Amino acid sequence: MSGGPEHVLVVGAGLGGIRTVEQLRHAGYEGRISLVGAEEHTPYDRPPLSKQLLAGDWEAERLALKDDSGLEDLGVRLYLGLPAVALRPGEVELADGSVLSADAIVLATGVVARTLPGQPEVVHTLRTLDDALALRTDLDKAASLLVVGAGFIGAEVASTAVAKGVRVTVLEAAPVPLVRGLGERVGAMAGRLIAEGGVDLRLGVALREFVPTASGVTVELADGTRLEADVAVVGIGGRPDLEWLADTGLDLRDGVLCDATGRVLGLDGVWALGDMAAWADPETGGHHRHEHWTSTADQATVVSRAITGTEPPPPTVPYFWSDQFGLKIQLIGRPDLADSVEQLQGEGLDGGPIKGTVVGYFAGNALVAVAGFGAARYVVRYRALLQQKADREAARDLAASFVKK
Ligand SMILES: Cc1cc2nc3c(=O)[nH]c(=O)nc-3n(C[C@H](O)[C@H](O)[C@H](O)COP(=O)(O)OP(=O)(O)OC[C@H]3O[C@@H](n4cnc5c(N)ncnc54)[C@H](O)[C@@H]3O)c2cc1C
């Protein structure tokens, strides 16, 4: 590649940051690249934090997204343990007061775990490797765990803890878990998966306060019920932590607003991607922030190609997975665009076995998303239909073809 920027500065040394560096090199970029990270760790993968690492099956080293020689091969200068504290045109200031100038700046700072008002120190959240190691240490000594929030991470932590023989209670404020991600009926089935997995799942409960005790944590609910556990973790989602961008004048209400190639609206020479970035959404005309591994990796390719002026990659269909209670949950597409759901395979939505259930999400007659529960070999086959924007009949035909086999 000739021309293009002389120095690319990537802020955020997580998945989006390292994938951007890799993709820049892949696109032939030979200039300088710097990668700034708030944590001391070299880039690591987060999905195993609530799964293999928490279970004790994997150690931290296995989460590295790039080993030392891989990082060296990329020719990237690392600034670790140094959060960026300000962004100005063409430069970023770091916590130690140093200032890095660059002709292209990429923001990939992810999200931080949300906490509850008055949440005591002893109550865990789970976003970083250090969070996961601290939770694992406590969980290894615990007989009981209290999880606040029945979202994907809360459910995965519950699942891992049950498998370790820990007694788990999950408290969820909503009457149905995961309504925003999966919708009412599929969310209810996800709740059933948690309950059938051996968890005491309490829905529609309001939490009044946490009280740390000598042996653990007590939580008091709005109805006066008191629950005690050795360990507690709050899993109520993430929020972009963008205070360091306050002086840019950007609208930061829900992530950094970008066009459909990740260019930050209102700032020249700056891109943003991953959990922190709300990219223009051609489907709805608004902006959408995905907090998904695959979307982040895909966006890193788009941004790298835009910076290097190389051909953009073909559009992809959003994908998300979660491993819990012995099943892989997979979601392809955009369930948020749907106005109806239909069970394409299995019996989970009718109260039958959840394993093997595949649900189609439809906007009118158009298939917009597919969710599978322990049905990986089928789910993958629906991807092509989603790419082709197929209709209900095509989805039903594909489902029927599996039954015939
Ligand atoms: C426990 C857990 C389990 C998950 N499981 C799944 C899963 O099963 N499937 C799935 O699709 N997704 C999963 N995800 C989500 C997935 O990991 C994220 O979507 C992905 O990591 C997003 O990448 P990112 O680069 O935007 O953010 P991150 O990977 O979070 O990286 C952001 C980095 O920026 C750093 N940073 C923050 N502020 C600054 C600053 N001011 N200056 C410098 N650096 C900064 C942070 O320390 C962090 O290292 C999971 C996430 C977690 C936490």
The ligand as a Tripos MOL2 file, in Angstrom:
@<TRIPOS>MOLECULE
LIG
   53    58     1     0     0
SMALL
NO_CHARGES

@<TRIPOS>ATOM
      1 C1        -17.3670  -12.1240   30.5840 C.3       1 LIG1
      2 C2        -17.6780  -11.8510   29.1510 C.ar      1 LIG1
      3 C3        -18.1460  -12.8820   28.3370 C.ar      1 LIG1
      4 C4        -18.4540  -12.6320   26.9920 C.ar      1 LIG1
      5 N1        -18.9270  -13.6600   26.2220 N.ar      1 LIG1
      6 C5        -19.2580  -13.4210   24.9440 C.ar      1 LIG1
      7 C6        -19.7710  -14.4710   24.1330 C.ar      1 LIG1
      8 O1        -19.9260  -15.6170   24.5870 O.2       1 LIG1
      9 N2        -20.1020  -14.1910   22.8490 N.ar      1 LIG1
     10 C7        -19.9420  -12.9220   22.3090 C.ar      1 LIG1
     11 O2        -20.2700  -12.6890   21.1170 O.2       1 LIG1
     12 N3        -19.4530  -11.9130   23.0580 N.ar      1 LIG1
     13 C8        -19.1080  -12.1370   24.3590 C.ar      1 LIG1
     14 N4        -18.6090  -11.1090   25.1210 N.ar      1 LIG1
     15 C9        -18.4890   -9.7730   24.5070 C.3       1 LIG1
     16 C10       -17.1670   -9.5780   23.7600 C.3       1 LIG1
     17 O3        -16.0840  -10.0170   24.5410 O.3       1 LIG1
     18 C11       -17.0410   -8.0990   23.4060 C.3       1 LIG1
     19 O4        -18.0740   -7.7820   22.4870 O.3       1 LIG1
     20 C12       -15.6820   -7.7250   22.8270 C.3       1 LIG1
     21 O5        -14.6440   -7.9720   23.7300 O.3       1 LIG1
     22 C13       -15.6810   -6.2540   22.4460 C.3       1 LIG1
     23 O6        -14.3980   -5.8540   22.0340 O.3       1 LIG1
     24 P1        -13.9380   -4.3410   22.2660 P.3       1 LIG1
     25 O7        -12.5860   -4.2390   21.6510 O.co2     1 LIG1
     26 O8        -14.9940   -3.3970   21.8480 O.co2     1 LIG1
     27 O9        -13.8230   -4.1780   23.8540 O.3       1 LIG1
     28 P2        -12.8780   -4.9440   24.8650 P.3       1 LIG1
     29 O10       -12.5180   -6.2940   24.3760 O.co2     1 LIG1
     30 O11       -13.5730   -4.8160   26.1690 O.co2     1 LIG1
     31 O12       -11.5450   -4.0690   24.8760 O.3       1 LIG1
     32 C14       -11.5370   -2.7210   25.2690 C.3       1 LIG1
     33 C15       -10.1910   -2.4250   25.9000 C.3       1 LIG1
     34 O13       -10.0400   -1.0190   26.0210 O.3       1 LIG1
     35 C16        -9.4260   -0.7280   27.2720 C.3       1 LIG1
     36 N5         -9.7340    0.6650   27.6250 N.ar      1 LIG1
     37 C17       -10.8640    1.1550   28.1810 C.ar      1 LIG1
     38 N6        -10.7580    2.5030   28.3480 N.ar      1 LIG1
     39 C18        -9.5450    2.8520   27.8800 C.ar      1 LIG1
     40 C19        -8.8630    4.0970   27.7670 C.ar      1 LIG1
     41 N7         -9.4060    5.2640   28.1560 N.pl3     1 LIG1
     42 N8         -7.6070    4.0910   27.2480 N.ar      1 LIG1
     43 C20        -7.0250    2.9240   26.8440 C.ar      1 LIG1
     44 N9         -7.6380    1.7200   26.9180 N.ar      1 LIG1
     45 C21        -8.8900    1.6880   27.4160 C.ar      1 LIG1
     46 C22       -10.0200   -1.7550   28.2070 C.3       1 LIG1
     47 O14        -9.1820   -1.9220   29.3380 O.3       1 LIG1
     48 C23       -10.0850   -2.9940   27.3150 C.3       1 LIG1
     49 O15        -8.9260   -3.7790   27.4350 O.3       1 LIG1
     50 C24       -18.2830  -11.3210   26.4500 C.ar      1 LIG1
     51 C25       -17.8080  -10.2940   27.2830 C.ar      1 LIG1
     52 C26       -17.4980  -10.5530   28.6090 C.ar      1 LIG1
     53 C27       -17.0000   -9.4230   29.4830 C.3       1 LIG1
@<TRIPOS>BOND
     1     1     2 1
     2     2     3 ar
     3     2    52 ar
     4     3     4 ar
     5     4     5 ar
     6     4    50 ar
     7     5     6 ar
     8     6     7 ar
     9     6    13 1
    10     7     8 2
    11     7     9 ar
    12     9    10 ar
    13    10    11 2
    14    10    12 ar
    15    12    13 ar
    16    13    14 ar
    17    14    15 1
    18    14    50 ar
    19    15    16 1
    20    16    17 1
    21    16    18 1
    22    18    19 1
    23    18    20 1
    24    20    21 1
    25    20    22 1
    26    22    23 1
    27    23    24 1
    28    24    25 2
    29    24    26 1
    30    24    27 1
    31    27    28 1
    32    28    29 2
    33    28    30 1
    34    28    31 1
    35    31    32 1
    36    32    33 1
    37    33    34 1
    38    33    48 1
    39    34    35 1
    40    35    36 1
    41    35    46 1
    42    36    37 ar
    43    36    45 ar
    44    37    38 ar
    45    38    39 ar
    46    39    40 ar
    47    39    45 ar
    48    40    41 1
    49    40    42 ar
    50    42    43 ar
    51    43    44 ar
    52    44    45 ar
    53    46    47 1
    54    46    48 1
    55    48    49 1
    56    50    51 ar
    57    51    52 ar
    58    52    53 1
@<TRIPOS>SUBSTRUCTURE
     1 LIG1         1 GROUP 0 **** ****
